[in-house]
Amino acid sequence: MALEDLIIIGVVALIVALALGYIIKAKKSGKKCIGCPDSSTCGGACSSCSCGCQKGSAEE
C-alpha cells in the first residue's frame, strides 16, 4: 500500500469520526432532528422545520 493510500484512508477515517462525534453530541444534547435549526426547541412538532422531523413525531 502506497503512502498516498494511507493518507487518503486517514483523511476519510477522520471525517467519519468527526461526523459520528457530531451526531452523538447532538443526540446527547436533546436534538430530535439533527440539522434542523429549531430541533432543540420545537420538539418535532413545529411547522417551520424543513427536515421533516414533525412528520416522524406525528407517526409515533
Buried (B, 14 or more C-beta within 10 A) or exposed (E): EEEEEEEEEEEEEEEEEEEEEEEEEBEEEEBBBBEBEBBBEBBBEBEEBEBEBBEEBEEE
